[in-house]
Amino acid sequence: MTGKARIAVLISGAGTNMAALVYASRIAPCPYEVVLVASNDPEAAGLKLAAAEGIATFALPHKGMTREAHDAAMEAAVLKAGADHIVLAGYMRILSDGFVERWEGRMLNIHPSLLPLYKGLDTHARAIAAGDSHAGTSVHLVTPELDAGEVLAQIAVPIVPGDTPASLAERVKLAEHQLYPRAVADYVSRWRNPAWLLDQLRARALALPETCEQESFGSAGFRVGEGKSGKYFAYFADRPHGHERIALLVKASGMDELHALVEDQPETYFKPAFYGARGWVGIVLDRPDLDWGDVEAWLQRSWRAVAPKRLTRLMDVAEEF
């Protein structure tokens, strides 16, 4: 899995954060490439810089268009460029709920405050008026609620005596140029990060009834049941026993299913060297197209295979309703 994430950057003006993203992308081993710079202002200076760097551009004034129609045109350009993430960099438009929802988890924004403080406009003036010791900048996921998505990264910037909103803004902008490329790179490559994958898996495994985490042979393992009678139903393995990928190990129904899965989908399933003889199947986790719903289904199925009958009966009854 060596392909880079393809990002479209939406701007409305000078595009200095866009430029920071572009130049960071030219430094190996950056995990993303900028494939489009688009704007609601055909005169935006950032478009000229993008064109000079050989990046495709698109511009469409929003005046006279409904929000939904303009968003649809911008989205069409993003899709035509083959982008899989949208990064807002000084894009001064409130996006329609439908557009945001279609790109849930794949659209990022940078905001000039330490969110959740000072959502919206005039952030520097508000921070100074409040007597704060620091202002700053935050990278967050975009949701229909303004500046309310999960915060991915922040940098604090001190407010010094005599600061004005303009002087503070200049220093925060320097911090933005450092933060945004790093935060975007970390986010689009999180599917390769063992710690992030384990956190995602842990939350799902421990949501099942009467489960706990216990290390086994150096790997995180998940058990169901109490004390010595508890049984493992899943393991997290970072390149297990020479295998080159990060994986979840769960129980298959038997060797026939295990062999069939490995034969039919070798990029997704494999026979673990240490556990395979006992009917465990490896599921490759470090894939950008990983379906976490499928992972949850495997966890629940493996949990059912070893859980005490009193627990599975309760779950069966609950599912009937």
C-alpha positions, 0 to 999 in steps of 0.5 A: 500500500504505497499510494498517496492520498489525493487531496483537493484544497478549497480556498477563497483568497491568498491560499497561504495554507494551501501553499504550505500543504503543497510544498510539504507534499513535495517532501518525501515521504509525505503521504498525500498529494494535492490534485486540485485547488478550487475556489469560489473566487476566480481572482483568488491569488492562490489559484495562480500559485497552484497553476504555477506549480502544475496543479489543476485548478477550478473556480466558480463564483457563488453569487447568484447560485444556491448554496447547494448548487454551488457546492454540487459544482465544487464537489463535481470538480473534486470528484473529477480530479480523483480526490479522496479528501477535501481540505479547507484552507481559508474557504470562506463559505458555509457548506451545505449539510448534504455536501458535508455529510457525503464527505464525513470523515474525509473533510478537514478544516483549520480554524484560528483558535484553540477549539472549542473556544471561539468558534466562528469569526473574530477569534483573535479579538475575542481571545484578546478581549477575554484576557487569554494568555494564549490564542492558537489554531486547531485542525478539525474534521468538518461536520454540519455544525460550524467548527464543532468536529473532532479536533485532530491537532492544535498549537497554542500561540502566546498573546503578548502585551500590546497585541492587536488582532492583526499582530496576533493573526500574523503569528498564528498564521505561522503556526498554521503553516506548520500544523496543517501539513503535519495534521493532514499527513497524520490523518490521511495515513492513520490507517498505517498507524498501529497505535490508531488501529489498536485504539479503534479495535480496542473500542469495538472489542471492549464494547462487547459484553464482559470483555477485557484486554490481556496481553498474549505473547506480546500482542494485545488480546481480548477475552470474554468471560471471568477469571481462568474460564475466560477465553480469547476471541481476538488478537491485535497483531503488528506484523505477526510472526513475519507477516508484513501487515497489521492484522486482527486475528479472529476465529473462523468457523473451521479450516474450510472457511479459513482456506476459502477466505485466504484463497478468494481474498488474499489481500484481506485474509491470511492464515496466521503462522502461530494460530492458523492451525487452530482455525484462527484467520488473520484480517489485514487492518492496514488498508485505506479501504478497511470497512470497520463495520466488517471488523465489528461483525467479525469481532462479534462473531468470534466473541459468540464462538467462545462466550458463555451461553448465558451471554449469547442467549441474552444477546440473541433475545436482545436482537429479537427486539 
